[in-house]
């Protein structure tokens, strides 16, 4: 019997525990259905044993051992964390790992009924995971490539599935072609789970409650995880997910949508193989893949574009999100009343008192001072956000841009408006020769989740403002 043919039984698992971790050998052992490269066995109520089965090398398990303890503390959902290592032996010449058990039902055997909650939960998880990875992080391989380098796999899946099951093949190819044409990921390599599909997440109470199987973990393009907006979430919730995630540009969404189509085809193929009795096939994956592909093909509401109108950096940004048209442009005389309403709302929120004259002086500066600028964000023509910023010189560096105020109406927050405004200001500043954009906020500000995503936090800085003696005259130095 070869290594790959070793039958993994409860008795084998218990014997291995008795040999290497005898203090755990007395716990109840139950097989967990599913698994491909590894087989899972429940160990007591809080642990599980992950046994290398079809994976030809221990690389994936060793990767989880190395990195999950590093990542888990910062993630808002439970993930399996290694607690004991099992080494190859004469009885079982492969690696195995004792890990924490993530409670819940795998999504391929359950369902999400609280779509909005699940969208927000997944966005929060991926925001926390998608941070710049260290240089020693595992590089992408089969998972993580730009779609244009995955066309062979896409075609293999598409051609292997019964055409009647696929339906509109031309529409599927169009989604893939758009992903292939999308620009590459230009950011730093980010931590990416890489293999988010219904068998690798668990649900409870109708929403996501945990993420498992980090064997594909890599540093690279987050679009591979963002495909989950269609692969995992119910119809109509992808836009909410991307708004909550808050930092996926048009190119990333295009790549993600194409990758979602490819993952959907994979699920359908595995379902077809199961229906035909082929080894490794999973009949219940077919309907999940079909539903995911339908979501991919029907979701045409996610587009994002930034336009430059003229040579004087008069920018207009437009985004179609959740059926609403967003527009960002400079304030004009006709915006006075709407601007003041939002400006007063900002001051009320931060408990700042100003006189009517203060608002009038600031309004005139925003319109008349070339170094001080004010912009407005509108949804379907209604002003819902404002930002004020100014350009200034720097002694050691190129000029800088200070974002003094940013405020979005509470009713339309978490829809990507603040992110779009910050990106708009950054581009305008760069166009005018002020590439450094910075701003301040309170340590406990609710907006920190957004700011930590789009900016860099400089710890240790202390802000001083000069306290002039009340008796000191303005001529004293």
C-alpha distance (Angstrom), angle and dihedral (degrees) to the residues before:
residue distance angle dihedral
X1 . . .
X2 3.81 . .
X3 3.80 126.6 .
X4 3.79 92.1 -100.5
X5 3.80 90.3 51.7
X6 3.80 97.4 53.7
X7 3.78 107.8 126.9
X8 3.78 110.2 -128.3
X9 3.78 110.7 -147.7
X10 3.78 136.6 167.1
X11 3.81 88.9 -104.8
X12 3.81 90.9 54.5
X13 3.80 91.8 49.4
X14 3.81 91.1 49.6
X15 3.81 92.3 48.0
X16 3.81 91.4 51.3
X17 3.78 91.1 49.6
X18 3.81 90.3 48.5
X19 3.82 89.7 53.0
X20 3.82 99.0 45.5
X21 3.83 108.4 15.1
X22 3.80 106.9 21.0
X23 3.81 93.3 168.2
X24 3.83 88.0 68.9
X25 3.80 98.2 42.9
X26 3.81 94.0 90.2
X27 3.82 94.8 60.6
X28 3.81 120.3 104.5
X29 3.81 113.9 -92.7
X30 3.81 122.3 -151.8
X31 3.79 129.0 171.6
X32 3.81 116.3 -118.2
X33 3.80 114.7 -141.8
X34 3.79 118.0 -120.9
X35 3.76 131.0 25.9
X36 3.77 129.7 131.2
X37 3.78 115.7 -166.4
X38 3.80 89.8 24.1
X39 3.78 134.4 28.1
X40 3.81 120.2 -138.8
X41 3.79 127.4 -144.1
X42 3.79 121.8 -172.9
X43 3.81 111.2 -126.7
X44 3.77 112.5 -161.7
X45 3.78 115.6 -48.1
X46 3.80 101.2 -55.0
X47 3.81 107.2 33.4
X48 3.80 141.0 59.2
X49 3.80 134.6 -165.6
X50 3.80 115.5 -132.8
X51 3.80 110.0 -155.7
X52 3.79 121.6 -164.3
X53 3.78 106.6 -124.0
X54 3.83 120.7 150.4
X55 3.82 97.8 7.3
X56 3.83 104.6 107.6
X57 3.82 93.1 -147.0
X58 3.82 134.5 30.4
X59 3.81 90.6 -123.1
X60 3.81 95.8 109.7
X61 3.80 94.8 50.0
X62 3.79 92.1 44.6
X63 3.80 88.9 51.1
X64 3.80 90.8 54.5
X65 3.79 90.9 47.5
X66 3.81 91.0 52.6
X67 3.78 101.9 43.2
X68 3.81 111.9 24.1
X69 3.82 93.2 72.7
X70 3.81 87.0 53.7
X71 3.80 96.6 48.2
X72 3.82 103.2 34.3
X73 3.84 98.5 75.0
X74 3.81 92.2 59.9
X75 3.81 97.3 45.4
X76 3.83 120.2 97.1
X77 3.83 95.0 -146.2
X78 3.82 128.2 59.5
X79 3.81 115.0 -95.4
X80 3.82 128.3 179.6
X81 3.80 111.6 -90.4
X82 3.83 122.6 -163.6
X83 3.80 113.8 -117.5
X84 3.84 103.1 165.6
X85 3.81 133.3 21.3
X86 3.77 124.9 -138.4
X87 3.79 115.6 -157.4
X88 3.83 128.7 -154.4
X89 3.79 114.0 -85.5
X90 3.79 139.7 172.3
X91 3.80 89.2 -92.0
X92 3.80 94.5 49.9
X93 3.84 115.6 10.8
X94 3.81 95.0 -161.5
X95 3.78 138.7 77.5
X96 3.78 123.5 -93.0
X97 3.78 132.2 179.1
X98 3.79 135.8 -155.2
X99 3.80 108.1 -138.9
X100 3.77 138.6 174.7
X101 3.79 113.8 -89.3
X102 3.82 117.1 -116.6
X103 3.83 107.1 -146.3
X104 3.79 120.8 -137.5
X105 3.78 139.8 70.2
X106 3.81 120.8 -72.2
X107 3.78 109.1 -108.2
X108 3.80 91.8 -125.0
X109 3.82 85.5 66.4
X110 3.80 97.0 34.3
X111 3.78 140.3 37.8
X112 3.78 143.7 -125.0
X113 3.79 113.1 -121.7
X114 3.81 98.3 163.7
X115 3.78 97.2 63.8
X116 3.79 99.5 169.7
X117 3.79 91.9 49.1
X118 3.80 91.4 47.9
X119 3.82 91.2 49.5
X120 3.80 91.6 52.4
X121 3.81 91.6 44.2
X122 3.79 93.9 50.9
X123 3.81 91.3 46.2
X124 3.80 91.0 51.3
X125 3.79 91.6 49.2
X126 3.80 94.0 49.3
X127 3.80 92.3 45.0
X128 3.79 87.9 57.4
X129 3.81 94.3 43.9
X130 3.80 97.8 43.3
X131 3.78 99.6 77.4
X132 3.77 127.0 126.0
X133 3.79 109.7 -73.6
X134 3.81 122.5 -136.4
X135 3.78 121.0 -103.9
X136 3.81 92.1 -103.5
X137 3.82 93.6 55.1
X138 3.83 115.6 119.9
X139 3.78 113.1 -87.9
X140 3.78 123.4 -127.1
X141 3.77 118.0 -94.6
X142 3.81 124.3 161.1
X143 3.78 86.3 -9.6
X144 3.79 116.0 57.0
X145 3.79 104.6 33.0
X146 3.81 122.6 131.0
X147 3.84 110.3 -94.5
X148 3.80 91.1 -110.6
X149 3.81 87.5 67.2
X150 3.81 92.1 48.6
X151 3.79 99.1 55.7
X152 3.80 91.9 107.7
X153 3.79 91.6 59.5
X154 3.80 92.2 43.7
X155 3.80 91.6 52.8
X156 3.80 91.7 45.5
X157 3.81 91.5 55.4
X158 3.79 94.4 42.4
X159 3.79 95.2 49.5
X160 3.81 94.0 44.2
X161 3.80 94.2 57.5
X162 3.78 122.2 82.2
X163 3.85 104.5 -96.8
X164 3.80 90.8 -135.3
X165 3.80 89.0 59.0
X166 3.81 92.2 51.3
X167 3.80 94.9 49.1
X168 3.81 113.5 -174.4
X169 3.80 99.2 34.4
X170 3.80 92.5 173.9
X171 3.80 90.9 57.4
X172 3.81 90.8 50.6
X173 3.80 90.4 49.8
X174 3.81 90.5 49.0
X175 3.82 91.6 55.7
X176 3.80 90.1 48.7
X177 3.80 93.0 46.7
X178 3.80 90.1 52.6
X179 3.81 90.3 52.5
X180 3.80 91.3 48.6
X181 3.81 89.8 51.9
X182 3.82 93.5 49.2
X183 3.81 117.5 105.5
X184 3.80 119.9 -97.6
X185 3.80 122.2 -97.9
X186 3.81 104.3 -86.3
X187 3.78 99.4 -176.2
X188 3.80 127.7 91.5
X189 3.81 117.8 -75.3
X190 3.81 107.1 -79.4
X191 3.78 129.0 -158.6
X192 3.81 106.5 -95.9
X193 3.82 128.9 -176.2
X194 3.80 88.2 -150.5
X195 3.80 101.3 -165.8
X196 3.80 109.2 59.6
X197 3.80 108.4 158.8
X198 3.82 133.8 133.3
X199 3.81 95.1 -81.1
X200 3.80 92.9 53.0
X201 3.80 99.0 55.9
X202 3.79 129.7 59.7
X203 3.79 129.1 -146.6
X204 3.78 137.5 -158.7
X205 3.79 132.9 171.7
X206 3.81 89.0 15.1
X207 3.81 97.0 -60.6
X208 3.79 142.1 77.7
X209 3.79 113.3 -71.3
X210 3.82 106.0 166.0
X211 3.80 147.5 3.6
X212 3.81 123.5 -136.0
X213 3.83 141.9 178.7
X214 3.79 107.9 47.1
X215 3.80 93.5 177.6
X216 3.81 91.5 119.7
X217 3.83 93.4 50.2
X218 3.80 112.6 144.4
X219 3.78 144.5 153.0
X220 3.79 113.1 -107.6
X221 3.80 144.7 67.2
X222 3.84 114.3 14.0
X223 3.83 90.1 -153.0
X224 3.81 87.0 87.2
X225 3.81 89.2 67.0
X226 3.80 96.4 36.4
X227 3.80 88.7 63.6
X228 3.81 83.8 77.8
X229 3.82 87.8 79.1
X230 3.81 85.9 80.7
X231 3.81 102.2 22.0
X232 3.82 96.1 54.0
X233 3.79 110.7 17.5
X234 3.82 126.7 77.4
X235 3.79 121.2 -103.0
X236 3.79 115.6 -74.4
X237 3.81 96.9 24.5
X238 3.82 102.2 89.6
X239 3.80 93.0 88.9
X240 3.79 91.7 51.3
X241 3.81 89.4 49.3
X242 3.82 93.6 52.8
X243 3.79 91.9 45.5
X244 3.81 90.5 52.2
X245 3.82 92.0 44.2
X246 3.82 85.2 52.5
X247 3.79 101.1 -172.8
X248 3.79 110.8 71.3
X249 3.79 114.1 112.5
X250 3.79 125.6 -153.8
X251 3.81 94.9 -91.0
X252 3.80 92.5 50.6
X253 3.81 92.0 49.7
X254 3.80 90.8 49.7
X255 3.80 91.7 51.2
X256 3.80 90.6 45.3
X257 3.80 92.9 51.4
X258 3.80 92.1 51.1
X259 3.79 91.2 47.8
X260 3.81 88.6 49.7
X261 3.81 88.4 56.1
X262 3.80 90.2 51.2
X263 3.81 92.8 47.9
X264 3.82 90.1 47.9
X265 3.79 90.4 53.9
X266 3.81 89.8 49.8
X267 3.80 90.8 53.9
X268 3.80 90.5 48.0
X269 3.81 91.2 50.0
X270 3.79 92.0 50.4
X271 3.80 88.3 50.1
X272 3.80 91.4 49.7
X273 3.81 90.6 49.9
X274 3.78 89.4 51.5
X275 3.78 92.2 50.3
X276 3.81 88.6 52.4
X277 3.80 93.5 48.7
X278 3.80 94.7 -114.3
X279 3.80 121.0 156.5
X280 3.79 113.2 -89.1
X281 3.78 93.8 13.1
X282 3.79 119.5 140.9
X283 3.82 113.6 -159.0
X284 3.81 94.4 -165.7
X285 3.81 91.4 58.3
X286 3.80 92.1 66.9
X287 3.83 97.1 71.9
X288 3.81 90.3 43.3
X289 3.79 90.9 53.8
X290 3.81 92.6 45.7
X291 3.82 91.5 52.0
X292 3.82 91.2 47.3
X293 3.80 92.1 50.5
X294 3.80 90.4 50.0
X295 3.80 89.2 54.0
X296 3.79 90.9 50.2
X297 3.80 93.6 50.7
X298 3.80 96.7 43.5
X299 3.82 97.5 45.1
X300 3.79 105.6 90.0
X301 3.82 95.7 142.4
X302 3.79 97.6 92.7
X303 3.78 111.6 88.4
X304 3.77 130.6 133.4
X305 3.79 130.4 -175.8
X306 3.77 137.7 165.0
X307 3.80 118.8 -152.1
X308 3.82 130.0 -164.8
X309 3.79 109.6 -149.0
X310 3.81 106.1 -169.1
X311 3.78 147.0 -9.3
X312 3.81 94.0 -86.2
X313 3.82 94.4 69.3
X314 3.81 91.0 -105.0
X315 3.79 94.6 160.8
X316 3.76 127.3 -167.6
X317 3.79 115.9 -171.9
X318 3.77 119.5 -164.9
X319 3.74 130.1 -175.2
X320 3.77 132.0 175.8
X321 3.79 106.7 -145.1
X322 3.78 125.9 164.0
X323 3.78 90.9 -16.4
X324 3.83 95.4 -53.3
X325 3.80 126.3 112.2
X326 3.80 113.6 -132.8
X327 3.79 121.1 -159.0
X328 3.81 129.8 -177.4
X329 3.80 123.2 -165.9
X330 3.78 143.9 138.6
X331 3.79 121.2 -68.5
X332 3.81 117.1 -101.8
X333 3.81 134.2 -168.4
X334 3.80 91.2 -92.2
X335 3.82 90.9 60.4
X336 3.82 95.2 65.1
X337 3.81 99.5 107.1
X338 3.81 96.6 41.3
X339 3.80 91.2 45.5
X340 3.80 93.1 52.4
X341 3.79 91.5 48.9
X342 3.81 90.6 56.7
X343 3.81 93.4 39.5
X344 3.80 90.4 54.3
X345 3.80 89.0 46.1
X346 3.80 89.6 55.0
X347 3.80 92.3 49.3
X348 3.80 91.4 47.8
X349 3.78 90.0 50.8
X350 3.82 91.8 51.8
X351 3.84 92.9 38.1
X352 3.82 94.3 -117.6
X353 3.80 120.5 151.7
X354 3.82 120.4 -148.8
X355 3.77 134.7 170.5
X356 3.79 125.3 -121.5
X357 3.81 87.4 -107.5
X358 3.82 90.0 57.4
X359 3.80 91.1 57.7
X360 3.80 91.9 46.3
X361 3.82 93.4 50.0
X362 3.80 92.3 47.6
X363 3.81 91.9 47.5
X364 3.81 91.2 53.8
X365 3.80 91.5 48.3
X366 3.79 91.9 50.8
X367 3.79 90.7 54.8
X368 3.82 101.5 34.5
X369 3.82 108.2 31.8
X370 3.81 112.5 83.2
X371 3.81 92.5 -154.4
X372 3.82 95.9 49.3
X373 3.79 117.2 65.7
X374 3.77 137.2 -174.0
X375 3.79 127.9 -165.1
X376 3.79 135.6 -178.1
X377 3.79 132.0 -146.9
X378 3.79 116.6 -148.3
X379 3.78 133.7 -168.6
X380 3.79 112.6 -154.6
X381 3.80 88.4 -19.4
X382 3.82 97.2 -49.8
X383 3.82 116.8 117.9
X384 3.81 106.8 -121.6
X385 3.81 103.5 157.8
X386 3.80 142.1 29.1
X387 3.79 136.8 -167.6
X388 3.81 132.4 -171.7
X389 3.79 122.9 -162.7
X390 3.79 140.6 161.8
X391 3.79 138.9 -156.5
X392 3.80 121.8 -129.4
X393 3.80 139.9 171.2
X394 3.81 124.1 -105.1
X395 3.79 128.6 -149.2
X396 3.80 99.1 -139.2
X397 3.77 104.1 19.2
X398 3.77 142.1 39.7
X399 3.80 114.8 -74.1
X400 3.78 118.8 -68.0
X401 3.77 137.8 -141.5
X402 3.80 121.0 -137.5
X403 3.80 117.0 -156.1
X404 3.79 99.4 -149.2
X405 3.81 101.7 175.7
X406 3.79 135.6 17.1
X407 3.79 122.4 171.2
X408 3.81 132.9 164.3
X409 3.79 124.8 -172.0
X410 3.80 108.8 -99.6
X411 3.81 92.1 -127.5
X412 3.81 93.3 64.5
X413 3.80 102.7 36.7
X414 3.82 122.0 128.0
X415 3.79 90.9 39.5
X416 3.79 98.0 105.4
X417 3.82 95.0 -99.0
X418 3.81 97.5 122.2
X419 3.80 91.3 46.8
X420 3.80 91.3 50.9
X421 3.81 91.1 49.2
X422 3.82 92.7 51.4
X423 3.81 91.5 48.4
X424 3.82 89.7 47.7
X425 3.82 92.0 52.5
X426 3.82 91.3 46.7
X427 3.79 91.9 54.2
X428 3.81 93.4 46.0
X429 3.81 90.9 49.8
X430 3.79 92.7 49.0
X431 3.82 91.1 48.5
X432 3.82 89.1 56.5
X433 3.80 95.4 47.9
X434 3.81 98.6 -97.9
X435 3.83 102.8 112.0
X436 3.81 97.8 166.1
X437 3.82 112.5 85.5
X438 3.80 119.8 -175.7
X439 3.80 140.9 159.8
X440 3.79 141.1 175.8
X441 3.78 132.3 -125.9
X442 3.79 139.9 169.5
X443 3.80 117.4 -86.0
X444 3.81 92.4 -119.0
X445 3.81 96.2 39.3
X446 3.85 113.5 142.0
X447 3.80 88.3 -133.5
X448 3.81 91.5 64.7
X449 3.83 90.7 96.7
X450 3.81 89.0 61.3
X451 3.81 95.8 39.0
X452 3.80 92.5 49.9
X453 3.80 88.1 54.3
X454 3.81 99.5 48.6
X455 3.80 100.1 30.4
X456 3.79 144.3 37.5
X457 3.79 119.7 -104.1
X458 3.80 113.9 -137.0
X459 3.78 107.2 -154.1
X460 3.78 122.1 -157.6
X461 3.81 99.8 32.3
X462 3.80 116.3 132.1
X463 3.80 120.9 -158.0
X464 3.83 116.8 -138.8
X465 3.79 126.8 -174.3
X466 3.80 118.6 -168.5
X467 3.79 113.6 -103.2
X468 3.79 106.8 -148.7
X469 3.81 118.5 -154.6
X470 3.78 108.8 -110.9
X471 3.81 89.8 -132.4
X472 3.78 94.3 49.0
X473 3.79 114.8 103.8
X474 3.75 122.7 -133.6
X475 3.81 91.1 -113.6
X476 3.81 94.8 60.6
X477 3.78 118.8 100.0
